[in-house]
Amino acid sequence: MLELGILLLELWHSESFETFASESNLTLAKNFGSRYEVAQGWISLNENEGDMPPFYFDAATRCIECTFATSSPKPDWKDVTFQKSVSQYVIKPLLDICPAKYR
């Protein structure tokens, strides 16, 4: 989910995650913790700037923070509750803004 949140930020800003980290003088290692920390910084920056539509900001934030309903302590794609939550908070809001010809 972290990588999906990063991808949403990259698409919105038309720049790579690595470019953002470099331009922000942030150290980016190839591990989850480092990527998560930089992603949190990028999403916080967007929260303060307010240039991202609320539904898009919410989708990116939920992916980065992995704040979805689950029926177990750990998110699992076999968990129907998790699937529904991702659909409700990420897929549906993003699909709603897609032109009908792309659906």
Biopython code that builds the backbone (N, CA, C, O; Angstrom):
import numpy as np
from Bio.PDB.StructureBuilder import StructureBuilder

atoms = [
    (1, "MET", "N", (0.828, -1.182, 0.000)),
    (1, "MET", "CA", (0.000, 0.000, 0.000)),
    (1, "MET", "C", (0.879, 1.255, 0.000)),
    (1, "MET", "O", (0.530, 2.270, -0.603)),
    (2, "LEU", "N", (2.014, 1.171, 0.679)),
    (2, "LEU", "CA", (2.940, 2.305, 0.698)),
    (2, "LEU", "C", (3.322, 2.698, -0.727)),
    (2, "LEU", "O", (3.330, 3.880, -1.070)),
    (3, "GLU", "N", (3.633, 1.722, -1.538)),
    (3, "GLU", "CA", (4.069, 2.014, -2.911)),
    (3, "GLU", "C", (2.948, 2.628, -3.740)),
    (3, "GLU", "O", (3.213, 3.459, -4.610)),
    (4, "LEU", "N", (1.703, 2.237, -3.489)),
    (4, "LEU", "CA", (0.579, 2.855, -4.186)),
    (4, "LEU", "C", (0.453, 4.314, -3.765)),
    (4, "LEU", "O", (0.226, 5.180, -4.610)),
    (5, "GLY", "N", (0.597, 4.598, -2.478)),
    (5, "GLY", "CA", (0.555, 5.983, -2.000)),
    (5, "GLY", "C", (1.658, 6.818, -2.620)),
    (5, "GLY", "O", (1.436, 7.968, -2.997)),
    (6, "ILE", "N", (2.844, 6.243, -2.727)),
    (6, "ILE", "CA", (3.970, 6.940, -3.363)),
    (6, "ILE", "C", (3.663, 7.195, -4.833)),
    (6, "ILE", "O", (3.928, 8.281, -5.350)),
    (7, "LEU", "N", (3.110, 6.203, -5.496)),
    (7, "LEU", "CA", (2.753, 6.360, -6.910)),
    (7, "LEU", "C", (1.728, 7.476, -7.097)),
    (7, "LEU", "O", (1.833, 8.255, -8.044)),
    (8, "LEU", "N", (0.746, 7.561, -6.213)),
    (8, "LEU", "CA", (-0.249, 8.635, -6.304)),
    (8, "LEU", "C", (0.408, 10.007, -6.154)),
    (8, "LEU", "O", (0.052, 10.949, -6.863)),
    (9, "LEU", "N", (1.362, 10.119, -5.237)),
    (9, "LEU", "CA", (2.085, 11.386, -5.082)),
    (9, "LEU", "C", (2.910, 11.704, -6.328)),
    (9, "LEU", "O", (2.939, 12.848, -6.782)),
    (10, "GLU", "N", (3.570, 10.707, -6.872)),
    (10, "GLU", "CA", (4.374, 10.909, -8.081)),
    (10, "GLU", "C", (3.498, 11.381, -9.235)),
    (10, "GLU", "O", (3.876, 12.291, -9.973)),
    (11, "LEU", "N", (2.332, 10.767, -9.392)),
    (11, "LEU", "CA", (1.424, 11.158, -10.475)),
    (11, "LEU", "C", (0.925, 12.582, -10.284)),
    (11, "LEU", "O", (0.881, 13.358, -11.239)),
    (12, "TRP", "N", (0.548, 12.930, -9.058)),
    (12, "TRP", "CA", (0.025, 14.264, -8.791)),
    (12, "TRP", "C", (1.074, 15.340, -9.071)),
    (12, "TRP", "O", (0.770, 16.374, -9.666)),
    (13, "HIS", "N", (2.294, 15.091, -8.643)),
    (13, "HIS", "CA", (3.346, 16.099, -8.751)),
    (13, "HIS", "C", (4.184, 15.984, -10.020)),
    (13, "HIS", "O", (5.037, 16.834, -10.279)),
    (14, "SER", "N", (3.951, 14.953, -10.801)),
    (14, "SER", "CA", (4.724, 14.724, -12.031)),
    (14, "SER", "C", (6.227, 14.724, -11.763)),
    (14, "SER", "O", (7.016, 15.290, -12.520)),
    (15, "GLU", "N", (6.592, 14.079, -10.675)),
    (15, "GLU", "CA", (8.003, 13.914, -10.353)),
    (15, "GLU", "C", (8.184, 12.623, -9.574)),
    (15, "GLU", "O", (7.268, 12.159, -8.894)),
    (16, "SER", "N", (9.351, 12.060, -9.680)),
    (16, "SER", "CA", (9.600, 10.788, -9.013)),
    (16, "SER", "C", (9.819, 10.974, -7.515)),
    (16, "SER", "O", (10.162, 12.057, -7.041)),
    (17, "PHE", "N", (9.615, 9.907, -6.810)),
    (17, "PHE", "CA", (9.833, 9.864, -5.371)),
    (17, "PHE", "C", (11.291, 10.178, -5.056)),
    (17, "PHE", "O", (11.594, 10.912, -4.115)),
    (18, "GLU", "N", (12.181, 9.615, -5.853)),
    (18, "GLU", "CA", (13.611, 9.834, -5.677)),
    (18, "GLU", "C", (13.981, 11.306, -5.891)),
    (18, "GLU", "O", (14.819, 11.850, -5.173)),
    (19, "THR", "N", (13.356, 11.941, -6.876)),
    (19, "THR", "CA", (13.609, 13.357, -7.132)),
    (19, "THR", "C", (13.140, 14.201, -5.950)),
    (19, "THR", "O", (13.846, 15.109, -5.511)),
    (20, "PHE", "N", (11.943, 13.897, -5.434)),
    (20, "PHE", "CA", (11.442, 14.628, -4.273)),
    (20, "PHE", "C", (12.413, 14.499, -3.106)),
    (20, "PHE", "O", (12.761, 15.492, -2.468)),
    (21, "ALA", "N", (12.849, 13.274, -2.830)),
    (21, "ALA", "CA", (13.766, 13.039, -1.704)),
    (21, "ALA", "C", (15.057, 13.821, -1.897)),
    (21, "ALA", "O", (15.548, 14.459, -0.965)),
    (22, "SER", "N", (15.597, 13.771, -3.089)),
    (22, "SER", "CA", (16.857, 14.457, -3.381)),
    (22, "SER", "C", (16.707, 15.972, -3.236)),
    (22, "SER", "O", (17.534, 16.625, -2.599)),
    (23, "GLU", "N", (15.651, 16.524, -3.829)),
    (23, "GLU", "CA", (15.426, 17.977, -3.773)),
    (23, "GLU", "C", (15.125, 18.455, -2.345)),
    (23, "GLU", "O", (15.348, 19.619, -2.011)),
    (24, "SER", "N", (14.618, 17.545, -1.516)),
    (24, "SER", "CA", (14.292, 17.890, -0.132)),
    (24, "SER", "C", (15.430, 17.550, 0.830)),
    (24, "SER", "O", (15.293, 17.669, 2.047)),
    (25, "ASN", "N", (16.556, 17.124, 0.255)),
    (25, "ASN", "CA", (17.726, 16.723, 1.051)),
    (25, "ASN", "C", (17.390, 15.637, 2.071)),
    (25, "ASN", "O", (17.868, 15.667, 3.205)),
    (26, "LEU", "N", (16.564, 14.681, 1.653)),
    (26, "LEU", "CA", (16.196, 13.564, 2.507)),
    (26, "LEU", "C", (16.942, 12.321, 2.052)),
    (26, "LEU", "O", (17.089, 12.081, 0.853)),
    (27, "THR", "N", (17.408, 11.540, 3.002)),
    (27, "THR", "CA", (18.108, 10.304, 2.691)),
    (27, "THR", "C", (17.085, 9.225, 2.392)),
    (27, "THR", "O", (16.172, 8.982, 3.181)),
    (28, "LEU", "N", (17.244, 8.584, 1.248)),
    (28, "LEU", "CA", (16.315, 7.545, 0.833)),
    (28, "LEU", "C", (17.072, 6.247, 0.623)),
    (28, "LEU", "O", (17.816, 6.093, -0.345)),
    (29, "ALA", "N", (16.872, 5.314, 1.547)),
    (29, "ALA", "CA", (17.483, 3.987, 1.427)),
    (29, "ALA", "C", (16.457, 3.049, 0.793)),
    (29, "ALA", "O", (15.284, 3.397, 0.655)),
    (30, "LYS", "N", (16.908, 1.870, 0.415)),
    (30, "LYS", "CA", (16.007, 0.908, -0.228)),
    (30, "LYS", "C", (15.388, -0.027, 0.797)),
    (30, "LYS", "O", (15.485, -1.248, 0.680)),
    (31, "ASN", "N", (14.755, 0.556, 1.799)),
    (31, "ASN", "CA", (14.049, -0.265, 2.780)),
    (31, "ASN", "C", (12.722, 0.410, 3.118)),
    (31, "ASN", "O", (12.533, 1.599, 2.863)),
    (32, "PHE", "N", (11.821, -0.357, 3.687)),
    (32, "PHE", "CA", (10.480, 0.132, 3.980)),
    (32, "PHE", "C", (10.503, 1.369, 4.880)),
    (32, "PHE", "O", (9.826, 2.357, 4.597)),
    (33, "GLY", "N", (11.280, 1.314, 5.961)),
    (33, "GLY", "CA", (11.307, 2.415, 6.917)),
    (33, "GLY", "C", (11.706, 3.741, 6.298)),
    (33, "GLY", "O", (11.095, 4.775, 6.570)),
    (34, "SER", "N", (12.711, 3.706, 5.483)),
    (34, "SER", "CA", (13.186, 4.916, 4.828)),
    (34, "SER", "C", (12.142, 5.452, 3.845)),
    (34, "SER", "O", (11.859, 6.650, 3.815)),
    (35, "ARG", "N", (11.583, 4.556, 3.052)),
    (35, "ARG", "CA", (10.577, 4.967, 2.067)),
    (35, "ARG", "C", (9.336, 5.524, 2.771)),
    (35, "ARG", "O", (8.749, 6.511, 2.327)),
    (36, "TYR", "N", (8.949, 4.882, 3.870)),
    (36, "TYR", "CA", (7.796, 5.342, 4.639)),
    (36, "TYR", "C", (8.046, 6.733, 5.206)),
    (36, "TYR", "O", (7.173, 7.598, 5.135)),
    (37, "GLU", "N", (9.208, 6.953, 5.757)),
    (37, "GLU", "CA", (9.550, 8.242, 6.359)),
    (37, "GLU", "C", (9.518, 9.371, 5.317)),
    (37, "GLU", "O", (8.973, 10.444, 5.574)),
    (38, "VAL", "N", (10.102, 9.121, 4.152)),
    (38, "VAL", "CA", (10.100, 10.141, 3.093)),
    (38, "VAL", "C", (8.679, 10.367, 2.585)),
    (38, "VAL", "O", (8.288, 11.505, 2.327)),
    (39, "ALA", "N", (7.905, 9.292, 2.440)),
    (39, "ALA", "CA", (6.516, 9.425, 1.989)),
    (39, "ALA", "C", (5.698, 10.240, 2.985)),
    (39, "ALA", "O", (4.879, 11.069, 2.586)),
    (40, "GLN", "N", (5.914, 10.010, 4.269)),
    (40, "GLN", "CA", (5.224, 10.795, 5.294)),
    (40, "GLN", "C", (5.575, 12.280, 5.156)),
    (40, "GLN", "O", (4.708, 13.145, 5.282)),
    (41, "GLY", "N", (6.834, 12.560, 4.901)),
    (41, "GLY", "CA", (7.258, 13.944, 4.710)),
    (41, "GLY", "C", (6.581, 14.583, 3.511)),
    (41, "GLY", "O", (6.170, 15.742, 3.562)),
    (42, "TRP", "N", (6.470, 13.823, 2.440)),
    (42, "TRP", "CA", (5.855, 14.359, 1.218)),
    (42, "TRP", "C", (4.370, 14.595, 1.433)),
    (42, "TRP", "O", (3.841, 15.623, 1.010)),
    (43, "ILE", "N", (3.691, 13.662, 2.083)),
    (43, "ILE", "CA", (2.259, 13.834, 2.314)),
    (43, "ILE", "C", (2.011, 14.977, 3.295)),
    (43, "ILE", "O", (1.022, 15.696, 3.159)),
    (44, "SER", "N", (2.891, 15.158, 4.277)),
    (44, "SER", "CA", (2.755, 16.280, 5.217)),
    (44, "SER", "C", (2.915, 17.607, 4.498)),
    (44, "SER", "O", (2.205, 18.568, 4.795)),
    (45, "LEU", "N", (3.829, 17.664, 3.570)),
    (45, "LEU", "CA", (4.039, 18.865, 2.774)),
    (45, "LEU", "C", (2.767, 19.199, 1.993)),
    (45, "LEU", "O", (2.374, 20.363, 1.906)),
    (46, "ASN", "N", (2.126, 18.176, 1.428)),
    (46, "ASN", "CA", (0.883, 18.385, 0.684)),
    (46, "ASN", "C", (-0.245, 18.834, 1.595)),
    (46, "ASN", "O", (-1.095, 19.627, 1.190)),
    (47, "GLU", "N", (-0.259, 18.335, 2.818)),
    (47, "GLU", "CA", (-1.286, 18.729, 3.771)),
    (47, "GLU", "C", (-1.168, 20.218, 4.073)),
    (47, "GLU", "O", (-2.180, 20.911, 4.178)),
    (48, "ASN", "N", (0.050, 20.710, 4.213)),
    (48, "ASN", "CA", (0.275, 22.118, 4.523)),
    (48, "ASN", "C", (0.028, 23.025, 3.324)),
    (48, "ASN", "O", (-0.441, 24.152, 3.487)),
    (49, "GLU", "N", (0.339, 22.544, 2.120)),
    (49, "GLU", "CA", (0.153, 23.359, 0.925)),
    (49, "GLU", "C", (-1.295, 23.369, 0.469)),
    (49, "GLU", "O", (-1.760, 24.368, -0.080)),
    (50, "GLY", "N", (-2.012, 22.279, 0.686)),
    (50, "GLY", "CA", (-3.428, 22.213, 0.341)),
    (50, "GLY", "C", (-3.744, 22.258, -1.141)),
    (50, "GLY", "O", (-4.857, 22.631, -1.512)),
    (51, "ASP", "N", (-2.798, 21.890, -2.007)),
    (51, "ASP", "CA", (-3.058, 21.962, -3.446)),
    (51, "ASP", "C", (-3.677, 20.685, -4.008)),
    (51, "ASP", "O", (-4.056, 20.646, -5.178)),
    (52, "MET", "N", (-3.782, 19.663, -3.205)),
    (52, "MET", "CA", (-4.310, 18.384, -3.647)),
    (52, "MET", "C", (-5.782, 18.294, -3.243)),
    (52, "MET", "O", (-6.131, 18.624, -2.109)),
    (53, "PRO", "N", (-6.653, 17.848, -4.163)),
    (53, "PRO", "CA", (-8.066, 17.698, -3.780)),
    (53, "PRO", "C", (-8.198, 16.756, -2.576)),
    (53, "PRO", "O", (-7.442, 15.791, -2.463)),
    (54, "PRO", "N", (-9.143, 17.025, -1.685)),
    (54, "PRO", "CA", (-9.274, 16.235, -0.460)),
    (54, "PRO", "C", (-9.394, 14.721, -0.694)),
    (54, "PRO", "O", (-8.780, 13.938, 0.032)),
    (55, "PHE", "N", (-10.174, 14.303, -1.693)),
    (55, "PHE", "CA", (-10.346, 12.868, -1.920)),
    (55, "PHE", "C", (-9.031, 12.224, -2.364)),
    (55, "PHE", "O", (-8.759, 11.075, -2.017)),
    (56, "TYR", "N", (-8.221, 12.947, -3.121)),
    (56, "TYR", "CA", (-6.942, 12.415, -3.606)),
    (56, "TYR", "C", (-5.939, 12.375, -2.451)),
    (56, "TYR", "O", (-5.206, 11.401, -2.282)),
    (57, "PHE", "N", (-5.922, 13.438, -1.672)),
    (57, "PHE", "CA", (-5.050, 13.498, -0.495)),
    (57, "PHE", "C", (-5.393, 12.362, 0.465)),
    (57, "PHE", "O", (-4.502, 11.696, 0.994)),
    (58, "ASP", "N", (-6.686, 12.146, 0.686)),
    (58, "ASP", "CA", (-7.123, 11.080, 1.586)),
    (58, "ASP", "C", (-6.685, 9.711, 1.061)),
    (58, "ASP", "O", (-6.199, 8.883, 1.831)),
    (59, "ALA", "N", (-6.850, 9.470, -0.230)),
    (59, "ALA", "CA", (-6.458, 8.183, -0.817)),
    (59, "ALA", "C", (-4.955, 7.955, -0.656)),
    (59, "ALA", "O", (-4.537, 6.873, -0.245)),
    (60, "ALA", "N", (-4.149, 8.952, -0.971)),
    (60, "ALA", "CA", (-2.695, 8.822, -0.858)),
    (60, "ALA", "C", (-2.283, 8.615, 0.604)),
    (60, "ALA", "O", (-1.429, 7.780, 0.901)),
    (61, "THR", "N", (-2.890, 9.374, 1.504)),
    (61, "THR", "CA", (-2.568, 9.258, 2.926)),
    (61, "THR", "C", (-2.941, 7.890, 3.473)),
    (61, "THR", "O", (-2.160, 7.275, 4.200)),
    (62, "ARG", "N", (-4.126, 7.412, 3.129)),
    (62, "ARG", "CA", (-4.555, 6.088, 3.604)),
    (62, "ARG", "C", (-3.602, 4.997, 3.114)),
    (62, "ARG", "O", (-3.295, 4.059, 3.849)),
    (63, "CYS", "N", (-3.141, 5.123, 1.880)),
    (63, "CYS", "CA", (-2.205, 4.121, 1.356)),
    (63, "CYS", "C", (-0.868, 4.181, 2.099)),
    (63, "CYS", "O", (-0.318, 3.147, 2.479)),
    (64, "ILE", "N", (-0.360, 5.374, 2.299)),
    (64, "ILE", "CA", (0.929, 5.530, 2.981)),
    (64, "ILE", "C", (0.837, 5.053, 4.432)),
    (64, "ILE", "O", (1.724, 4.351, 4.918)),
    (65, "GLU", "N", (-0.225, 5.433, 5.107)),
    (65, "GLU", "CA", (-0.390, 5.071, 6.518)),
    (65, "GLU", "C", (-1.043, 3.698, 6.698)),
    (65, "GLU", "O", (-1.063, 3.156, 7.803)),
    (66, "CYS", "N", (-1.568, 3.147, 5.622)),
    (66, "CYS", "CA", (-2.285, 1.867, 5.637)),
    (66, "CYS", "C", (-3.395, 1.885, 6.681)),
    (66, "CYS", "O", (-3.479, 1.014, 7.547)),
    (67, "THR", "N", (-4.240, 2.901, 6.571)),
    (67, "THR", "CA", (-5.358, 3.054, 7.503)),
    (67, "THR", "C", (-6.647, 2.568, 6.843)),
    (67, "THR", "O", (-7.441, 3.357, 6.331)),
    (68, "PHE", "N", (-6.827, 1.280, 6.868)),
    (68, "PHE", "CA", (-7.995, 0.645, 6.288)),
    (68, "PHE", "C", (-8.615, -0.284, 7.326)),
    (68, "PHE", "O", (-7.936, -0.767, 8.233)),
    (69, "ALA", "N", (-9.905, -0.524, 7.177)),
    (69, "ALA", "CA", (-10.576, -1.486, 8.047)),
    (69, "ALA", "C", (-10.081, -2.888, 7.704)),
    (69, "ALA", "O", (-9.891, -3.222, 6.534)),
    (70, "THR", "N", (-9.879, -3.685, 8.715)),
    (70, "THR", "CA", (-9.472, -5.078, 8.531)),
    (70, "THR", "C", (-10.206, -5.941, 9.548)),
    (70, "THR", "O", (-10.716, -5.444, 10.551)),
    (71, "SER", "N", (-10.249, -7.230, 9.276)),
    (71, "SER", "CA", (-10.848, -8.133, 10.258)),
    (71, "SER", "C", (-9.765, -8.906, 10.999)),
    (71, "SER", "O", (-10.058, -9.811, 11.781)),
    (72, "SER", "N", (-8.500, -8.537, 10.742)),
    (72, "SER", "CA", (-7.368, -9.136, 11.454)),
    (72, "SER", "C", (-6.361, -8.030, 11.756)),
    (72, "SER", "O", (-6.449, -6.945, 11.183)),
    (73, "PRO", "N", (-5.412, -8.288, 12.642)),
    (73, "PRO", "CA", (-4.452, -7.241, 13.008)),
    (73, "PRO", "C", (-3.574, -6.768, 11.846)),
    (73, "PRO", "O", (-3.100, -5.631, 11.847)),
    (74, "LYS", "N", (-3.363, -7.623, 10.873)),
    (74, "LYS", "CA", (-2.478, -7.293, 9.762)),
    (74, "LYS", "C", (-3.278, -7.290, 8.445)),
    (74, "LYS", "O", (-4.020, -8.235, 8.178)),
    (75, "PRO", "N", (-3.133, -6.245, 7.629)),
    (75, "PRO", "CA", (-3.847, -6.237, 6.351)),
    (75, "PRO", "C", (-3.487, -7.459, 5.501)),
    (75, "PRO", "O", (-2.323, -7.847, 5.398)),
    (76, "ASP", "N", (-4.507, -8.044, 4.906)),
    (76, "ASP", "CA", (-4.319, -9.236, 4.086)),
    (76, "ASP", "C", (-5.300, -9.163, 2.919)),
    (76, "ASP", "O", (-6.491, -8.927, 3.123)),
    (77, "TRP", "N", (-4.809, -9.364, 1.709)),
    (77, "TRP", "CA", (-5.668, -9.271, 0.534)),
    (77, "TRP", "C", (-6.770, -10.317, 0.531)),
    (77, "TRP", "O", (-7.741, -10.168, -0.211)),
    (78, "LYS", "N", (-6.660, -11.354, 1.320)),
    (78, "LYS", "CA", (-7.720, -12.362, 1.417)),
    (78, "LYS", "C", (-8.845, -11.895, 2.335)),
    (78, "LYS", "O", (-9.913, -12.506, 2.367)),
    (79, "ASP", "N", (-8.617, -10.834, 3.067)),
    (79, "ASP", "CA", (-9.577, -10.265, 4.015)),
    (79, "ASP", "C", (-10.574, -9.392, 3.253)),
    (79, "ASP", "O", (-10.206, -8.348, 2.714)),
    (80, "VAL", "N", (-11.824, -9.819, 3.211)),
    (80, "VAL", "CA", (-12.862, -9.097, 2.462)),
    (80, "VAL", "C", (-13.092, -7.704, 3.051)),
    (80, "VAL", "O", (-13.373, -6.763, 2.307)),
    (81, "THR", "N", (-12.979, -7.560, 4.345)),
    (81, "THR", "CA", (-13.141, -6.250, 4.978)),
    (81, "THR", "C", (-12.071, -5.287, 4.483)),
    (81, "THR", "O", (-12.363, -4.128, 4.190)),
    (82, "PHE", "N", (-10.850, -5.758, 4.390)),
    (82, "PHE", "CA", (-9.745, -4.946, 3.869)),
    (82, "PHE", "C", (-9.989, -4.578, 2.410)),
    (82, "PHE", "O", (-9.802, -3.425, 2.020)),
    (83, "GLN", "N", (-10.404, -5.546, 1.606)),
    (83, "GLN", "CA", (-10.687, -5.295, 0.192)),
    (83, "GLN", "C", (-11.758, -4.213, 0.026)),
    (83, "GLN", "O", (-11.617, -3.304, -0.792)),
    (84, "LYS", "N", (-12.818, -4.324, 0.807)),
    (84, "LYS", "CA", (-13.905, -3.335, 0.726)),
    (84, "LYS", "C", (-13.425, -1.950, 1.145)),
    (84, "LYS", "O", (-13.816, -0.949, 0.544)),
    (85, "SER", "N", (-12.590, -1.886, 2.162)),
    (85, "SER", "CA", (-12.082, -0.614, 2.651)),
    (85, "SER", "C", (-11.192, 0.055, 1.597)),
    (85, "SER", "O", (-11.319, 1.256, 1.356)),
    (86, "VAL", "N", (-10.303, -0.702, 0.975)),
    (86, "VAL", "CA", (-9.452, -0.157, -0.091)),
    (86, "VAL", "C", (-10.322, 0.319, -1.249)),
    (86, "VAL", "O", (-10.079, 1.379, -1.825)),
    (87, "SER", "N", (-11.330, -0.467, -1.582)),
    (87, "SER", "CA", (-12.230, -0.080, -2.670)),
    (87, "SER", "C", (-12.965, 1.218, -2.342)),
    (87, "SER", "O", (-13.057, 2.116, -3.179)),
    (88, "GLN", "N", (-13.484, 1.309, -1.123)),
    (88, "GLN", "CA", (-14.255, 2.484, -0.705)),
    (88, "GLN", "C", (-13.422, 3.758, -0.626)),
    (88, "GLN", "O", (-13.874, 4.825, -1.042)),
    (89, "TYR", "N", (-12.196, 3.647, -0.089)),
    (89, "TYR", "CA", (-11.405, 4.844, 0.190)),
    (89, "TYR", "C", (-10.337, 5.180, -0.848)),
    (89, "TYR", "O", (-9.778, 6.276, -0.822)),
    (90, "VAL", "N", (-10.049, 4.257, -1.755)),
    (90, "VAL", "CA", (-9.029, 4.530, -2.766)),
    (90, "VAL", "C", (-9.583, 4.351, -4.176)),
    (90, "VAL", "O", (-9.591, 5.291, -4.971)),
    (91, "ILE", "N", (-10.039, 3.156, -4.479)),
    (91, "ILE", "CA", (-10.444, 2.859, -5.853)),
    (91, "ILE", "C", (-11.654, 3.682, -6.292)),
    (91, "ILE", "O", (-11.617, 4.325, -7.341)),
    (92, "LYS", "N", (-12.725, 3.668, -5.497)),
    (92, "LYS", "CA", (-13.936, 4.394, -5.889)),
    (92, "LYS", "C", (-13.705, 5.893, -6.046)),
    (92, "LYS", "O", (-14.100, 6.447, -7.072)),
    (93, "PRO", "N", (-13.085, 6.579, -5.085)),
    (93, "PRO", "CA", (-12.868, 8.020, -5.273)),
    (93, "PRO", "C", (-12.021, 8.349, -6.505)),
    (93, "PRO", "O", (-12.282, 9.341, -7.186)),
    (94, "LEU", "N", (-11.022, 7.535, -6.794)),
    (94, "LEU", "CA", (-10.196, 7.796, -7.969)),
    (94, "LEU", "C", (-10.947, 7.462, -9.250)),
    (94, "LEU", "O", (-10.810, 8.163, -10.252)),
    (95, "LEU", "N", (-11.729, 6.407, -9.223)),
    (95, "LEU", "CA", (-12.524, 6.030, -10.392)),
    (95, "LEU", "C", (-13.582, 7.085, -10.704)),
    (95, "LEU", "O", (-13.894, 7.328, -11.870)),
    (96, "ASP", "N", (-14.131, 7.708, -9.671)),
    (96, "ASP", "CA", (-15.167, 8.732, -9.856)),
    (96, "ASP", "C", (-14.679, 9.923, -10.671)),
    (96, "ASP", "O", (-15.486, 10.599, -11.310)),
    (97, "ILE", "N", (-13.390, 10.191, -10.664)),
    (97, "ILE", "CA", (-12.895, 11.342, -11.437)),
    (97, "ILE", "C", (-12.406, 10.956, -12.832)),
    (97, "ILE", "O", (-12.069, 11.823, -13.638)),
    (98, "CYS", "N", (-12.370, 9.659, -13.110)),
    (98, "CYS", "CA", (-11.937, 9.210, -14.432)),
    (98, "CYS", "C", (-13.052, 9.434, -15.436)),
    (98, "CYS", "O", (-14.215, 9.161, -15.140)),
    (99, "PRO", "N", (-12.712, 9.930, -16.622)),
    (99, "PRO", "CA", (-13.729, 10.068, -17.666)),
    (99, "PRO", "C", (-14.331, 8.683, -17.986)),
    (99, "PRO", "O", (-13.647, 7.664, -17.892)),
    (100, "ALA", "N", (-15.597, 8.669, -18.359)),
    (100, "ALA", "CA", (-16.324, 7.423, -18.626)),
    (100, "ALA", "C", (-15.602, 6.555, -19.661)),
    (100, "ALA", "O", (-15.668, 5.329, -19.580)),
    (101, "LYS", "N", (-14.924, 7.159, -20.616)),
    (101, "LYS", "CA", (-14.261, 6.365, -21.660)),
    (101, "LYS", "C", (-13.103, 5.521, -21.131)),
    (101, "LYS", "O", (-12.653, 4.602, -21.815)),
    (102, "TYR", "N", (-12.609, 5.821, -19.914)),
    (102, "TYR", "CA", (-11.517, 5.050, -19.329)),
    (102, "TYR", "C", (-11.991, 4.017, -18.313)),
    (102, "TYR", "O", (-11.172, 3.295, -17.744)),
    (103, "ARG", "N", (-13.268, 3.938, -18.082)),
    (103, "ARG", "CA", (-13.806, 2.996, -17.092)),
    (103, "ARG", "C", (-14.057, 1.653, -17.698)),
    (103, "ARG", "O", (-14.510, 0.739, -17.007)),
]
sb = StructureBuilder()
sb.init_structure("model")
sb.init_model(0)
sb.init_chain("A")
sb.init_seg("    ")
for serial, (resi, resn, name, xyz) in enumerate(atoms, 1):
    if name == "N":
        sb.init_residue(resn, " ", resi, " ")
    sb.init_atom(name, np.array(xyz, "f"), 0.0, 1.0, " ", f" {name:<3s}", serial, name[0])
structure = sb.get_structure()
